[in-house]
Amino acid sequence: MDGKKSGIKAVIGMGSSPGLANLLAKYAALHLFDETEAIDIYHSHGGKATEGAAVVKNRIHSMEMEIPVFLDGEFRNVRLFEESGIALEESDKSRSRPAS
C-alpha cells in the first residue's frame, strides 16, 4: 500500500531530539512568533552508565551519516567530521566539568 496515495500520514523516527523538538520549533516559528531568525537545538548526553550500548551505537551511526540541516533558508546535508559539519560546531565554555 502506498501511504501517499491512500492519504495516510506517518511521522517516523521520532525521538525527543531530533524529532519532537524539531516539530515544536517549527510550530513556534509558524504560530507564536512574527519573525524567526534562527532555531538552535542542542543535544547533549552526560555519559551516564544507564545510557547503555544502544545509545553508543546510535551516536556512532549518527556521526557517520549525512545530517540534514536547515541553514540560511535551505536544507543541506552536512557530515559531522567533514568541513561542512565542523563549521557548525559550537562550544559552551560557560559550563565546566567538575573535577573527578
C-alpha positions in Angstrom: 0.0 0.0 0.0 1.3 3.4 -0.9 0.8 5.8 2.0 0.8 8.9 -0.2 -1.9 7.6 -2.5 -4.1 6.3 0.4 -3.9 9.6 2.3 -2.1 8.0 5.3 0.3 10.3 7.1 3.1 9.0 9.3 5.8 10.6 11.3 8.6 8.1 11.8 11.9 8.1 13.6 10.6 10.5 16.2 12.8 10.8 19.2 12.7 13.8 21.5 15.7 15.5 19.8 15.8 15.3 16.9 12.1 14.7 16.5 9.7 16.3 18.8 12.0 19.3 19.5 12.0 20.0 15.7 8.2 19.9 15.5 7.9 22.2 18.5 10.4 24.6 17.0 8.5 24.7 13.7 5.2 25.2 15.4 6.6 28.1 17.4 8.1 29.7 14.3 4.8 29.5 12.4 2.3 30.2 15.2 4.0 32.0 18.1 6.4 34.5 16.6 6.0 37.2 14.0 9.6 36.5 12.7 12.1 33.8 13.4 15.7 34.4 12.7 17.1 31.1 13.9 16.2 28.0 15.8 19.1 26.1 17.5 18.6 22.7 19.0 21.4 21.4 21.2 21.6 17.8 22.1 23.9 16.5 24.9 24.5 13.3 26.7 26.0 13.1 30.1 27.8 9.8 29.7 25.8 8.1 32.4 26.2 4.3 32.9 22.4 3.9 32.3 22.8 5.1 28.6 23.9 1.6 27.6 25.3 0.1 24.3 22.3 1.2 22.1 23.0 4.8 22.8 26.7 4.5 22.0 25.8 2.6 18.7 23.3 5.3 17.8 25.8 8.0 18.4 28.3 6.3 16.1 25.7 5.8 13.4 24.7 9.5 13.7 28.2 10.6 13.4 28.9 8.6 10.2 25.8 9.6 8.2 24.8 12.7 6.4 22.9 15.1 8.7 20.1 17.1 7.2 20.1 20.7 8.5 18.1 23.9 7.6 20.6 26.7 7.2 20.1 30.2 5.6 16.7 29.3 4.4 17.5 26.0 2.7 18.0 22.3 3.5 21.5 21.0 3.3 23.3 17.8 4.3 26.4 18.0 6.4 28.8 15.4 7.7 30.0 15.7 11.3 33.7 15.1 10.8 34.0 16.9 7.5 34.3 20.7 7.0 30.5 21.1 6.5 29.9 19.7 10.0 33.0 21.1 11.7 32.0 24.6 10.6 28.8 24.3 12.6 30.4 23.2 15.9 29.9 25.4 18.9 31.3 25.2 22.4 29.6 26.2 25.7 32.6 27.4 27.6 30.4 28.7 30.4 29.9 25.1 31.6 32.8 23.3 33.1 33.0 19.7 34.2 33.5 19.1 37.9 36.9 17.7 38.8 36.8 13.9 39.3 
